[in-house]
Amino acid sequence: MKYRLMGFSVLTMLGSSLAADAGLRVDVPVQIIRFANGGGNINGSLSSTRNSLDSTTQLSCRYSVFQGTKLGSCFASDGVQTMLCIATDPNQIDTISRIASDSYVTIIVDATGVCQTIEIEAASWTAPKNK
């Protein structure tokens, strides 16, 4: 009985320590893909971009209300190239307002710099923001 209890305790401790480290983790700092027409994609996790060791990558989205009008924009820099888009659709602007510090974003930008698609994802695999 004593050995069974000890074995159970060891397995329980081992299992709980494994559970604490379990789960997929993906580090996805900002990536910019330019299209031939001048538009492109912005992809990445805000927290992974923040946690990157270099000081040139950025990923940010801004939401504001100016004189009753909602405004939204997103900016990205991967250290080599930059991309900015302005959100004109009210649904896109509302999506920008819900981006969190550990969100993964996918943004499609047209050749004129207007956001065509804004997707946000909150997932267990994105890195938390370091302090």
N, CA, C and O atoms as a printed pandas DataFrame, in Angstrom:
     atom_number atom_name residue_name chain_id  residue_number  x_coord  y_coord  z_coord
0              1         N          MET        A               1    0.825   -1.192    0.000
1              2        CA          MET        A               1    0.000    0.000    0.000
2              3         C          MET        A               1    0.870    1.257    0.000
3              4         O          MET        A               1    0.588    2.218   -0.715
4              5         N          LYS        A               2    1.939    1.236    0.817
5              6        CA          LYS        A               2    2.827    2.380    0.921
6              7         C          LYS        A               2    3.484    2.683   -0.432
7              8         O          LYS        A               2    3.610    3.847   -0.812
8              9         N          TYR        A               3    3.908    1.628   -1.167
9             10        CA          TYR        A               3    4.565    1.825   -2.457
10            11         C          TYR        A               3    3.576    2.308   -3.507
11            12         O          TYR        A               3    3.917    3.120   -4.367
12            13         N          ARG        A               4    2.344    1.802   -3.430
13            14        CA          ARG        A               4    1.322    2.261   -4.378
14            15         C          ARG        A               4    1.047    3.746   -4.201
15            16         O          ARG        A               4    0.952    4.488   -5.180
16            17         N          LEU        A               5    0.919    4.173   -2.964
17            18        CA          LEU        A               5    0.651    5.575   -2.673
18            19         C          LEU        A               5    1.821    6.455   -3.121
19            20         O          LEU        A               5    1.612    7.531   -3.680
20            21         N          MET        A               6    3.039    6.002   -2.877
21            22        CA          MET        A               6    4.208    6.756   -3.271
22            23         C          MET        A               6    4.292    6.815   -4.808
23            24         O          MET        A               6    4.589    7.868   -5.371
24            25         N          GLY        A               7    4.035    5.704   -5.471
25            26        CA          GLY        A               7    4.045    5.661   -6.930
26            27         C          GLY        A               7    2.986    6.578   -7.514
27            28         O          GLY        A               7    3.226    7.270   -8.503
28            29         N          PHE        A               8    1.817    6.579   -6.898
29            30        CA          PHE        A               8    0.739    7.455   -7.361
30            31         C          PHE        A               8    1.135    8.919   -7.185
31            32         O          PHE        A               8    0.879    9.747   -8.060
32            33         N          SER        A               9    1.758    9.232   -6.057
33            34        CA          SER        A               9    2.177   10.613   -5.801
34            35         C          SER        A               9    3.228   11.063   -6.812
35            36         O          SER        A               9    3.164   12.186   -7.311
36            37         N          VAL        A              10    4.196   10.195   -7.119
37            38        CA          VAL        A              10    5.234   10.539   -8.091
38            39         C          VAL        A              10    4.610   10.749   -9.467
39            40         O          VAL        A              10    4.947   11.710  -10.159
40            41         N          LEU        A              11    3.709    9.863   -9.866
41            42        CA          LEU        A              11    3.051   10.002  -11.169
42            43         C          LEU        A              11    2.191   11.259  -11.225
43            44         O          LEU        A              11    2.134   11.937  -12.252
44            45         N          THR        A              12    1.526   11.564  -10.120
45            46        CA          THR        A              12    0.700   12.768  -10.075
46            47         C          THR        A              12    1.565   14.012  -10.217
47            48         O          THR        A              12    1.224   14.918  -10.977
48            49         N          MET        A              13    2.682   14.071   -9.494
49            50        CA          MET        A              13    3.577   15.224   -9.596
50            51         C          MET        A              13    4.173   15.322  -10.999
51            52         O          MET        A              13    4.267   16.413  -11.562
52            53         N          LEU        A              14    4.573   14.181  -11.561
53            54        CA          LEU        A              14    5.143   14.171  -12.895
54            55         C          LEU        A              14    4.101   14.604  -13.912
55            56         O          LEU        A              14    4.385   15.407  -14.801
56            57         N          GLY        A              15    2.905   14.075  -13.780
57            58        CA          GLY        A              15    1.826   14.434  -14.706
58            59         C          GLY        A              15    1.467   15.897  -14.632
59            60         O          GLY        A              15    1.229   16.525  -15.664
60            61         N          SER        A              16    1.423   16.463  -13.428
61            62        CA          SER        A              16    1.072   17.881  -13.311
62            63         C          SER        A              16    2.184   18.770  -13.845
63            64         O          SER        A              16    1.907   19.838  -14.389
64            65         N          SER        A              17    3.439   18.351  -13.702
65            66        CA          SER        A              17    4.506   19.174  -14.255
66            67         C          SER        A              17    4.524   19.089  -15.771
67            68         O          SER        A              17    4.855   20.068  -16.438
68            69         N          LEU        A              18    4.177   17.944  -16.322
69            70        CA          LEU        A              18    4.106   17.820  -17.774
70            71         C          LEU        A              18    2.938   18.627  -18.320
71            72         O          LEU        A              18    3.052   19.240  -19.381
72            73         N          ALA        A              19    1.831   18.635  -17.614
73            74        CA          ALA        A              19    0.659   19.381  -18.064
74            75         C          ALA        A              19    0.938   20.873  -18.098
75            76         O          ALA        A              19    0.420   21.583  -18.960
76            77         N          ALA        A              20    1.750   21.353  -17.171
77            78        CA          ALA        A              20    2.062   22.773  -17.129
78            79         C          ALA        A              20    2.870   23.195  -18.356
79            80         O          ALA        A              20    2.803   24.354  -18.766
80            81         N          ASP        A              21    3.629   22.278  -18.945
81            82        CA          ASP        A              21    4.444   22.595  -20.113
82            83         C          ASP        A              21    3.816   22.098  -21.407
83            84         O          ASP        A              21    4.421   22.225  -22.471
84            85         N          ALA        A              22    2.632   21.542  -21.337
85            86        CA          ALA        A              22    2.014   20.948  -22.516
86            87         C          ALA        A              22    1.404   22.006  -23.414
87            88         O          ALA        A              22    1.144   23.132  -22.991
88            89         N          GLY        A              23    1.184   21.629  -24.641
89            90        CA          GLY        A              23    0.501   22.506  -25.590
90            91         C          GLY        A              23    1.443   23.094  -26.612
91            92         O          GLY        A              23    2.620   23.333  -26.344
92            93         N          LEU        A              24    0.904   23.319  -27.774
93            94        CA          LEU        A              24    1.652   23.905  -28.870
94            95         C          LEU        A              24    1.962   25.363  -28.582
95            96         O          LEU        A              24    1.097   26.115  -28.133
96            97         N          ARG        A              25    3.197   25.756  -28.843
97            98        CA          ARG        A              25    3.605   27.152  -28.721
98            99         C          ARG        A              25    4.318   27.533  -30.010
99           100         O          ARG        A              25    5.239   26.845  -30.451
100          101         N          VAL        A              26    3.887   28.622  -30.602
101          102        CA          VAL        A              26    4.479   29.071  -31.846
102          103         C          VAL        A              26    4.879   30.532  -31.704
103          104         O          VAL        A              26    4.077   31.372  -31.297
104          105         N          ASP        A              27    6.124   30.819  -32.045
105          106        CA          ASP        A              27    6.622   32.182  -32.026
106          107         C          ASP        A              27    6.500   32.733  -33.442
107          108         O          ASP        A              27    7.217   32.293  -34.340
108          109         N          VAL        A              28    5.599   33.691  -33.649
109          110        CA          VAL        A              28    5.333   34.214  -34.992
110          111         C          VAL        A              28    5.419   35.741  -34.977
111          112         O          VAL        A              28    4.397   36.421  -34.886
112          113         N          PRO        A              29    6.641   36.277  -35.066
113          114        CA          PRO        A              29    6.740   37.728  -35.179
114          115         C          PRO        A              29    6.213   38.193  -36.534
115          116         O          PRO        A              29    5.942   37.378  -37.416
116          117         N          VAL        A              30    6.073   39.473  -36.686
117          118        CA          VAL        A              30    5.456   40.054  -37.879
118          119         C          VAL        A              30    6.166   39.610  -39.160
119          120         O          VAL        A              30    7.392   39.522  -39.224
120          121         N          GLN        A              31    5.352   39.339  -40.165
121          122        CA          GLN        A              31    5.844   39.015  -41.508
122          123         C          GLN        A              31    5.066   39.873  -42.503
123          124         O          GLN        A              31    3.852   40.033  -42.377
124          125         N          ILE        A              32    5.760   40.415  -43.477
125          126        CA          ILE        A              32    5.131   41.210  -44.527
126          127         C          ILE        A              32    5.416   40.530  -45.860
127          128         O          ILE        A              32    6.562   40.222  -46.188
128          129         N          ILE        A              33    4.360   40.307  -46.611
129          130        CA          ILE        A              33    4.492   39.719  -47.947
130          131         C          ILE        A              33    3.921   40.732  -48.932
131          132         O          ILE        A              33    2.735   41.059  -48.881
132          133         N          ARG        A              34    4.767   41.225  -49.826
133          134        CA          ARG        A              34    4.331   42.199  -50.833
134          135         C          ARG        A              34    3.870   41.486  -52.099
135          136         O          ARG        A              34    4.486   40.519  -52.547
136          137         N          PHE        A              35    2.774   41.986  -52.663
137          138        CA          PHE        A              35    2.286   41.485  -53.934
138          139         C          PHE        A              35    2.850   42.351  -55.063
139          140         O          PHE        A              35    3.287   43.478  -54.832
140          141         N          ALA        A              36    2.835   41.823  -56.259
141          142        CA          ALA        A              36    3.335   42.557  -57.429
142          143         C          ALA        A              36    2.550   43.845  -57.664
143          144         O          ALA        A              36    3.099   44.813  -58.189
144          145         N          ASN        A              37    1.274   43.868  -57.282
145          146        CA          ASN        A              37    0.437   45.053  -57.508
146          147         C          ASN        A              37    0.636   46.145  -56.454
147          148         O          ASN        A              37   -0.001   47.196  -56.530
148          149         N          GLY        A              38    1.515   45.909  -55.469
149          150        CA          GLY        A              38    1.777   46.908  -54.434
150          151         C          GLY        A              38    1.060   46.644  -53.129
151          152         O          GLY        A              38    1.415   47.222  -52.102
152          153         N          GLY        A              39    0.054   45.780  -53.147
153          154        CA          GLY        A              39   -0.629   45.396  -51.914
154          155         C          GLY        A              39    0.182   44.334  -51.189
155          156         O          GLY        A              39    1.351   44.110  -51.500
156          157         N          GLY        A              40   -0.444   43.690  -50.233
157          158        CA          GLY        A              40    0.265   42.629  -49.537
158          159         C          GLY        A              40   -0.468   42.096  -48.326
159          160         O          GLY        A              40   -1.625   42.429  -48.070
160          161         N          ASN        A              41    0.239   41.259  -47.589
161          162        CA          ASN        A              41   -0.262   40.650  -46.359
162          163         C          ASN        A              41    0.615   41.060  -45.189
163          164         O          ASN        A              41    1.833   41.187  -45.314
164          165         N          ILE        A              42   -0.025   41.263  -44.062
165          166        CA          ILE        A              42    0.660   41.425  -42.784
166          167         C          ILE        A              42    0.170   40.277  -41.918
167          168         O          ILE        A              42   -1.035   40.093  -41.746
168          169         N          ASN        A              43    1.101   39.507  -41.372
169          170        CA          ASN        A              43    0.752   38.391  -40.483
170          171         C          ASN        A              43    1.659   38.437  -39.266
171          172         O          ASN        A              43    2.812   38.860  -39.356
172          173         N          GLY        A              44    1.140   38.006  -38.141
173          174        CA          GLY        A              44    1.997   37.859  -36.977
174          175         C          GLY        A              44    1.260   38.048  -35.672
175          176         O          GLY        A              44    0.111   38.488  -35.624
176          177         N          SER        A              45    1.960   37.704  -34.631
177          178        CA          SER        A              45    1.450   37.837  -33.275
178          179         C          SER        A              45    2.038   39.101  -32.659
179          180         O          SER        A              45    3.246   39.327  -32.723
180          181         N          LEU        A              46    1.185   39.917  -32.069
181          182        CA          LEU        A              46    1.675   41.134  -31.431
182          183         C          LEU        A              46    2.678   40.802  -30.334
183          184         O          LEU        A              46    3.699   41.476  -30.202
184          185         N          SER        A              47    2.390   39.764  -29.545
185          186        CA          SER        A              47    3.291   39.430  -28.437
186          187         C          SER        A              47    4.622   38.879  -28.941
187          188         O          SER        A              47    5.667   39.218  -28.386
188          189         N          SER        A              48    4.614   38.045  -29.972
189          190        CA          SER        A              48    5.875   37.533  -30.521
190          191         C          SER        A              48    6.707   38.670  -31.096
191          192         O          SER        A              48    7.930   38.680  -30.959
192          193         N          THR        A              49    6.048   39.624  -31.737
193          194        CA          THR        A              49    6.765   40.766  -32.286
194          195         C          THR        A              49    7.370   41.590  -31.153
195          196         O          THR        A              49    8.518   42.027  -31.237
196          197         N          ARG        A              50    6.601   41.796  -30.110
197          198        CA          ARG        A              50    7.119   42.548  -28.950
198          199         C          ARG        A              50    8.285   41.817  -28.290
199          200         O          ARG        A              50    9.255   42.444  -27.866
200          201         N          ASN        A              51    8.189   40.505  -28.203
201          202        CA          ASN        A              51    9.211   39.713  -27.526
202          203         C          ASN        A              51   10.452   39.469  -28.384
203          204         O          ASN        A              51   11.432   38.916  -27.884
204          205         N          SER        A              52   10.441   39.863  -29.656
205          206        CA          SER        A              52   11.594   39.614  -30.514
206          207         C          SER        A              52   12.799   40.394  -29.992
207          208         O          SER        A              52   12.655   41.430  -29.343
208          209         N          LEU        A              53   13.975   39.878  -30.287
209          210        CA          LEU        A              53   15.193   40.467  -29.754
210          211         C          LEU        A              53   15.642   41.718  -30.498
211          212         O          LEU        A              53   16.408   42.518  -29.959
212          213         N          ASP        A              54   15.169   41.896  -31.737
213          214        CA          ASP        A              54   15.600   43.094  -32.458
214          215         C          ASP        A              54   14.712   44.281  -32.079
215          216         O          ASP        A              54   13.640   44.122  -31.494
216          217         N          SER        A              55   15.183   45.451  -32.424
217          218        CA          SER        A              55   14.442   46.660  -32.049
218          219         C          SER        A              55   13.782   47.330  -33.253
219          220         O          SER        A              55   13.337   48.474  -33.153
220          221         N          THR        A              56   13.715   46.638  -34.380
221          222        CA          THR        A              56   13.158   47.262  -35.582
222          223         C          THR        A              56   11.789   46.711  -35.978
223          224         O          THR        A              56   11.053   47.382  -36.701
224          225         N          THR        A              57   11.428   45.518  -35.529
225          226        CA          THR        A              57   10.128   44.979  -35.920
226          227         C          THR        A              57    9.027   45.632  -35.103
227          228         O          THR        A              57    9.178   45.887  -33.909
228          229         N          GLN        A              58    7.918   45.895  -35.777
229          230        CA          GLN        A              58    6.755   46.497  -35.120
230          231         C          GLN        A              58    5.490   45.920  -35.715
231          232         O          GLN        A              58    5.440   45.569  -36.893
232          233         N          LEU        A              59    4.490   45.830  -34.899
233          234        CA          LEU        A              59    3.149   45.462  -35.354
234          235         C          LEU        A              59    2.177   46.189  -34.445
235          236         O          LEU        A              59    2.135   45.949  -33.238
236          237         N          SER        A              60    1.400   47.077  -35.035
237          238        CA          SER        A              60    0.476   47.835  -34.204
238          239         C          SER        A              60   -0.790   48.151  -34.990
239          240         O          SER        A              60   -0.769   48.315  -36.210
240          241         N          CYS        A              61   -1.869   48.228  -34.265
241          242        CA          CYS        A              61   -3.135   48.668  -34.836
242          243         C          CYS        A              61   -3.696   49.732  -33.909
243          244         O          CYS        A              61   -3.564   49.653  -32.688
244          245         N          ARG        A              62   -4.313   50.709  -34.505
245          246        CA          ARG        A              62   -4.826   51.843  -33.731
246          247         C          ARG        A              62   -6.318   51.983  -33.983
247          248         O          ARG        A              62   -6.795   51.883  -35.113
248          249         N          TYR        A              63   -7.026   52.215  -32.908
249          250        CA          TYR        A              63   -8.467   52.452  -32.953
250          251         C          TYR        A              63   -8.727   53.751  -32.199
251          252         O          TYR        A              63   -8.247   53.943  -31.082
252          253         N          SER        A              64   -9.489   54.632  -32.825
253          254        CA          SER        A              64   -9.832   55.874  -32.132
254          255         C          SER        A              64  -11.183   56.377  -32.624
255          256         O          SER        A              64  -11.701   55.935  -33.649
256          257         N          VAL        A              65  -11.726   57.301  -31.872
257          258        CA          VAL        A              65  -12.966   57.967  -32.264
258          259         C          VAL        A              65  -12.662   59.456  -32.279
259          260         O          VAL        A              65  -12.257   60.028  -31.267
260          261         N          PHE        A              66  -12.861   60.076  -33.430
261          262        CA          PHE        A              66  -12.592   61.498  -33.594
262          263         C          PHE        A              66  -13.873   62.184  -34.031
263          264         O          PHE        A              66  -14.394   61.906  -35.111
264          265         N          GLN        A              67  -14.376   63.066  -33.208
265          266        CA          GLN        A              67  -15.613   63.804  -33.468
266          267         C          GLN        A              67  -16.753   62.869  -33.878
267          268         O          GLN        A              67  -17.505   63.138  -34.815
268          269         N          GLY        A              68  -16.850   61.761  -33.139
269          270        CA          GLY        A              68  -17.929   60.805  -33.361
270          271         C          GLY        A              68  -17.686   59.800  -34.474
271          272         O          GLY        A              68  -18.515   58.917  -34.695
272          273         N          THR        A              69  -16.572   59.915  -35.175
273          274        CA          THR        A              69  -16.255   58.995  -36.265
274          275         C          THR        A              69  -15.190   58.002  -35.802
275          276         O          THR        A              69  -14.146   58.396  -35.282
276          277         N          LYS        A              70  -15.466   56.703  -35.996
277          278        CA          LYS        A              70  -14.500   55.668  -35.649
278          279         C          LYS        A              70  -13.436   55.576  -36.731
279          280         O          LYS        A              70  -13.739   55.598  -37.924
280          281         N          LEU        A              71  -12.190   55.474  -36.299
281          282        CA          LEU        A              71  -11.052   55.374  -37.207
282          283         C          LEU        A              71  -10.215   54.164  -36.826
283          284         O          LEU        A              71  -10.134   53.802  -35.652
284          285         N          GLY        A              72   -9.590   53.537  -37.821
285          286        CA          GLY        A              72   -8.726   52.395  -37.546
286          287         C          GLY        A              72   -7.615   52.293  -38.566
287          288         O          GLY        A              72   -7.792   52.619  -39.739
288          289         N          SER        A              73   -6.456   51.831  -38.095
289          290        CA          SER        A              73   -5.324   51.620  -38.991
290          291         C          SER        A              73   -4.401   50.583  -38.379
291          292         O          SER        A              73   -4.435   50.333  -37.174
292          293         N          CYS        A              74   -3.571   49.978  -39.230
293          294        CA          CYS        A              74   -2.572   49.025  -38.774
294          295         C          CYS        A              74   -1.250   49.320  -39.464
295          296         O          CYS        A              74   -1.223   49.729  -40.625
296          297         N          PHE        A              75   -0.161   49.111  -38.748
297          298        CA          PHE        A              75    1.178   49.358  -39.256
298          299         C          PHE        A              75    2.059   48.175  -38.919
299          300         O          PHE        A              75    1.952   47.591  -37.841
300          301         N          ALA        A              76    2.939   47.822  -39.858
301          302        CA          ALA        A              76    3.880   46.724  -39.620
302          303         C          ALA        A              76    5.238   47.065  -40.203
303          304         O          ALA        A              76    5.339   47.708  -41.248
304          305         N          SER        A              77    6.277   46.628  -39.517
305          306        CA          SER        A              77    7.632   46.723  -40.020
306          307         C          SER        A              77    8.343   45.428  -39.632
307          308         O          SER        A              77    8.343   45.038  -38.464
308          309         N          ASP        A              78    8.945   44.769  -40.612
309          310        CA          ASP        A              78    9.680   43.533  -40.314
310          311         C          ASP        A              78   11.186   43.781  -40.257
311          312         O          ASP        A              78   11.976   42.837  -40.249
312          313         N          GLY        A              79   11.574   45.039  -40.218
313          314        CA          GLY        A              79   12.993   45.386  -40.181
314          315         C          GLY        A              79   13.557   45.680  -41.552
315          316         O          GLY        A              79   14.619   46.293  -41.664
316          317         N          VAL        A              80   12.864   45.251  -42.609
317          318        CA          VAL        A              80   13.311   45.491  -43.972
318          319         C          VAL        A              80   12.294   46.336  -44.725
319          320         O          VAL        A              80   12.658   47.269  -45.440
320          321         N          GLN        A              81   11.036   46.009  -44.564
321          322        CA          GLN        A              81    9.978   46.726  -45.261
322          323         C          GLN        A              81    8.870   47.097  -44.281
323          324         O          GLN        A              81    8.762   46.526  -43.196
324          325         N          THR        A              82    8.061   48.054  -44.682
325          326        CA          THR        A              82    6.939   48.486  -43.857
326          327         C          THR        A              82    5.653   48.415  -44.669
327          328         O          THR        A              82    5.676   48.418  -45.900
328          329         N          MET        A              83    4.536   48.353  -43.961
329          330        CA          MET        A              83    3.233   48.371  -44.615
330          331         C          MET        A              83    2.238   49.010  -43.656
331          332         O          MET        A              83    2.247   48.746  -42.454
332          333         N          LEU        A              84    1.385   49.850  -44.213
333          334        CA          LEU        A              84    0.355   50.539  -43.452
334          335         C          LEU        A              84   -0.963   50.344  -44.167
335          336         O          LEU        A              84   -1.015   50.339  -45.397
336          337         N          CYS        A              85   -2.024   50.184  -43.401
337          338        CA          CYS        A              85   -3.342   50.173  -44.030
338          339         C          CYS        A              85   -4.316   50.969  -43.174
339          340         O          CYS        A              85   -4.214   51.024  -41.949
340          341         N          ILE        A              86   -5.255   51.577  -43.867
341          342        CA          ILE        A              86   -6.319   52.353  -43.238
342          343         C          ILE        A              86   -7.603   51.543  -43.377
343          344         O          ILE        A              86   -7.943   51.095  -44.472
344          345         N          ALA        A              87   -8.307   51.358  -42.277
345          346        CA          ALA        A              87   -9.585   50.639  -42.298
346          347         C          ALA        A              87  -10.701   51.633  -42.599
347          348         O          ALA        A              87  -10.826   52.674  -41.955
348          349         N          THR        A              88  -11.503   51.282  -43.591
349          350        CA          THR        A              88  -12.617   52.154  -43.967
350          351         C          THR        A              88  -13.971   51.526  -43.649
351          352         O          THR        A              88  -14.974   52.230  -43.532
352          353         N          ASP        A              89  -13.998   50.233  -43.514
353          354        CA          ASP        A              89  -15.231   49.508  -43.238
354          355         C          ASP        A              89  -15.497   49.504  -41.728
355          356         O          ASP        A              89  -14.597   49.181  -40.953
356          357         N          PRO        A              90  -16.711   49.855  -41.297
357          358        CA          PRO        A              90  -17.013   49.873  -39.860
358          359         C          PRO        A              90  -16.766   48.527  -39.162
359          360         O          PRO        A              90  -16.353   48.500  -38.003
360          361         N          ASN        A              91  -17.014   47.421  -39.855
361          362        CA          ASN        A              91  -16.767   46.105  -39.251
362          363         C          ASN        A              91  -15.272   45.871  -39.039
363          364         O          ASN        A              91  -14.872   45.287  -38.032
364          365         N          GLN        A              92  -14.454   46.320  -39.975
365          366        CA          GLN        A              92  -13.010   46.195  -39.804
366          367         C          GLN        A              92  -12.534   47.048  -38.625
367          368         O          GLN        A              92  -11.696   46.617  -37.832
368          369         N          ILE        A              93  -13.071   48.240  -38.523
369          370        CA          ILE        A              93  -12.684   49.126  -37.423
370          371         C          ILE        A              93  -13.077   48.505  -36.082
371          372         O          ILE        A              93  -12.317   48.586  -35.117
372          373         N          ASP        A              94  -14.245   47.892  -36.016
373          374        CA          ASP        A              94  -14.648   47.199  -34.789
374          375         C          ASP        A              94  -13.723   46.019  -34.499
375          376         O          ASP        A              94  -13.416   45.746  -33.339
376          377         N          THR        A              95  -13.279   45.322  -35.539
377          378        CA          THR        A              95  -12.329   44.214  -35.351
378          379         C          THR        A              95  -11.028   44.742  -34.766
379          380         O          THR        A              95  -10.485   44.148  -33.835
380          381         N          ILE        A              96  -10.525   45.841  -35.294
381          382        CA          ILE        A              96   -9.300   46.443  -34.756
382          383         C          ILE        A              96   -9.468   46.782  -33.277
383          384         O          ILE        A              96   -8.530   46.625  -32.496
384          385         N          SER        A              97  -10.644   47.241  -32.891
385          386        CA          SER        A              97  -10.868   47.626  -31.490
386          387         C          SER        A              97  -10.790   46.425  -30.541
387          388         O          SER        A              97  -10.635   46.607  -29.334
388          389         N          ARG        A              98  -10.893   45.216  -31.066
389          390        CA          ARG        A              98  -10.861   44.014  -30.230
390          391         C          ARG        A              98   -9.503   43.312  -30.212
391          392         O          ARG        A              98   -9.371   42.262  -29.584
392          393         N          ILE        A              99   -8.503   43.859  -30.878
393          394        CA          ILE        A              99   -7.174   43.241  -30.882
394          395         C          ILE        A              99   -6.573   43.356  -29.487
395          396         O          ILE        A              99   -6.592   44.421  -28.871
396          397         N          ALA        A             100   -6.044   42.244  -29.005
397          398        CA          ALA        A             100   -5.411   42.198  -27.679
398          399         C          ALA        A             100   -3.889   42.115  -27.843
399          400         O          ALA        A             100   -3.386   41.921  -28.949
400          401         N          SER        A             101   -3.175   42.263  -26.745
401          402        CA          SER        A             101   -1.714   42.300  -26.800
402          403         C          SER        A             101   -1.094   40.974  -27.221
403          404         O          SER        A             101    0.077   40.930  -27.597
404          405         N          ASP        A             102   -1.871   39.889  -27.160
405          406        CA          ASP        A             102   -1.334   38.599  -27.605
406          407         C          ASP        A             102   -2.122   38.026  -28.787
407          408         O          ASP        A             102   -2.091   36.819  -29.027
408          409         N          SER        A             103   -2.823   38.884  -29.519
409          410        CA          SER        A             103   -3.582   38.436  -30.682
410          411         C          SER        A             103   -2.651   38.107  -31.843
411          412         O          SER        A             103   -1.572   38.683  -31.984
412          413         N          TYR        A             104   -3.099   37.167  -32.667
413          414        CA          TYR        A             104   -2.458   36.901  -33.954
414          415         C          TYR        A             104   -3.318   37.593  -35.003
415          416         O          TYR        A             104   -4.536   37.416  -35.018
416          417         N          VAL        A             105   -2.703   38.374  -35.876
417          418        CA          VAL        A             105   -3.459   39.112  -36.873
418          419         C          VAL        A             105   -3.040   38.718  -38.287
419          420         O          VAL        A             105   -1.879   38.408  -38.550
420          421         N          THR        A             106   -4.008   38.740  -39.174
421          422        CA          THR        A             106   -3.784   38.594  -40.604
422          423         C          THR        A             106   -4.512   39.748  -41.273
423          424         O          THR        A             106   -5.718   39.923  -41.095
424          425         N          ILE        A             107   -3.776   40.527  -42.036
425          426        CA          ILE        A             107   -4.346   41.709  -42.679
426          427         C          ILE        A             107   -3.975   41.674  -44.155
427          428         O          ILE        A             107   -2.807   41.513  -44.509
428          429         N          ILE        A             108   -4.968   41.824  -45.002
429          430        CA          ILE        A             108   -4.727   41.940  -46.441
430          431         C          ILE        A             108   -4.912   43.401  -46.815
431          432         O          ILE        A             108   -5.930   44.016  -46.496
432          433         N          VAL        A             109   -3.911   43.947  -47.496
433          434        CA          VAL        A             109   -3.874   45.369  -47.841
434          435         C          VAL        A             109   -3.893   45.502  -49.362
435          436         O          VAL        A             109   -3.179   44.784  -50.063
436          437         N          ASP        A             110   -4.710   46.418  -49.866
437          438        CA          ASP        A             110   -4.706   46.618  -51.323
438          439         C          ASP        A             110   -3.594   47.597  -51.722
439          440         O          ASP        A             110   -2.891   48.134  -50.867
440          441         N          ALA        A             111   -3.449   47.815  -53.012
441          442        CA          ALA        A             111   -2.359   48.641  -53.536
442          443         C          ALA        A             111   -2.453   50.102  -53.107
443          444         O          ALA        A             111   -1.456   50.821  -53.157
444          445         N          THR        A             112   -3.630   50.549  -52.690
445          446        CA          THR        A             112   -3.788   51.944  -52.261
446          447         C          THR        A             112   -3.610   52.126  -50.755
447          448         O          THR        A             112   -3.705   53.244  -50.249
448          449         N          GLY        A             113   -3.352   51.026  -50.034
449          450        CA          GLY        A             113   -3.154   51.115  -48.589
450          451         C          GLY        A             113   -4.419   50.979  -47.771
451          452         O          GLY        A             113   -4.431   51.315  -46.586
452          453         N          VAL        A             114   -5.484   50.492  -48.385
453          454        CA          VAL        A             114   -6.737   50.274  -47.672
454          455         C          VAL        A             114   -6.784   48.810  -47.208
455          456         O          VAL        A             114   -6.484   47.897  -47.977
456          457         N          CYS        A             115   -7.161   48.604  -45.951
457          458        CA          CYS        A             115   -7.308   47.244  -45.423
458          459         C          CYS        A             115   -8.470   46.559  -46.144
459          460         O          CYS        A             115   -9.581   47.089  -46.180
460          461         N          GLN        A             116   -8.218   45.408  -46.705
461          462        CA          GLN        A             116   -9.272   44.636  -47.353
462          463         C          GLN        A             116   -9.860   43.600  -46.403
463          464         O          GLN        A             116  -11.071   43.382  -46.381
464          465         N          THR        A             117   -9.000   42.971  -45.627
465          466        CA          THR        A             117   -9.411   41.942  -44.670
466          467         C          THR        A             117   -8.595   42.117  -43.401
467          468         O          THR        A             117   -7.386   42.338  -43.453
468          469         N          ILE        A             118   -9.266   42.017  -42.261
469          470        CA          ILE        A             118   -8.577   42.030  -40.970
470          471         C          ILE        A             118   -9.131   40.863  -40.168
471          472         O          ILE        A             118  -10.319   40.811  -39.852
472          473         N          GLU        A             119   -8.248   39.937  -39.850
473          474        CA          GLU        A             119   -8.636   38.788  -39.025
474          475         C          GLU        A             119   -7.803   38.813  -37.757
475          476         O          GLU        A             119   -6.602   39.083  -37.792
476          477         N          ILE        A             120   -8.452   38.528  -36.639
477          478        CA          ILE        A             120   -7.709   38.389  -35.386
478          479         C          ILE        A             120   -8.001   37.025  -34.795
479          480         O          ILE        A             120   -9.088   36.470  -34.955
480          481         N          GLU        A             121   -7.011   36.507  -34.114
481          482        CA          GLU        A             121   -7.156   35.195  -33.493
482          483         C          GLU        A             121   -6.551   35.245  -32.096
483          484         O          GLU        A             121   -5.440   35.737  -31.902
484          485         N          ALA        A             122   -7.286   34.739  -31.149
485          486        CA          ALA        A             122   -6.773   34.542  -29.795
486          487         C          ALA        A             122   -6.634   33.041  -29.621
487          488         O          ALA        A             122   -7.617   32.307  -29.721
488          489         N          ALA        A             123   -5.433   32.587  -29.363
489          490        CA          ALA        A             123   -5.184   31.148  -29.301
490          491         C          ALA        A             123   -4.182   30.818  -28.210
491          492         O          ALA        A             123   -3.367   31.655  -27.821
492          493         N          SER        A             124   -4.253   29.603  -27.727
493          494        CA          SER        A             124   -3.328   29.176  -26.681
494          495         C          SER        A             124   -1.902   29.058  -27.206
495          496         O          SER        A             124   -0.958   29.082  -26.415
496          497         N          TRP        A             125   -1.721   28.931  -28.511
497          498        CA          TRP        A             125   -0.375   28.739  -29.058
498          499         C          TRP        A             125    0.406   30.034  -29.212
499          500         O          TRP        A             125    1.618   29.988  -29.423
500          501         N          THR        A             126   -0.254   31.200  -29.114
501          502        CA          THR        A             126    0.501   32.451  -29.230
502          503         C          THR        A             126    1.222   32.753  -27.926
503          504         O          THR        A             126    0.733   32.443  -26.839
504          505         N          ALA        A             127    2.359   33.346  -28.053
505          506        CA          ALA        A             127    3.175   33.663  -26.876
506          507         C          ALA        A             127    2.533   34.778  -26.061
507          508         O          ALA        A             127    1.949   35.701  -26.630
508          509         N          PRO        A             128    2.635   34.706  -24.743
509          510        CA          PRO        A             128    2.153   35.842  -23.947
510          511         C          PRO        A             128    3.152   36.990  -24.057
511          512         O          PRO        A             128    4.330   36.780  -24.349
512          513         N          LYS        A             129    2.671   38.185  -23.823
513          514        CA          LYS        A             129    3.545   39.360  -23.865
514          515         C          LYS        A             129    4.421   39.353  -22.627
515          516         O          LYS        A             129    3.919   39.259  -21.507
516          517         N          ASN        A             130    5.731   39.453  -22.822
517          518        CA          ASN        A             130    6.645   39.587  -21.682
518          519         C          ASN        A             130    6.569   41.007  -21.162
519          520         O          ASN        A             130    6.275   41.944  -21.905
520          521         N          LYS        A             131    6.832   41.148  -19.903
521          522        CA          LYS        A             131    6.799   42.486  -19.288
522          523         C          LYS        A             131    8.135   43.151  -19.392
523          524         O          LYS        A             131    8.299   44.281  -18.932
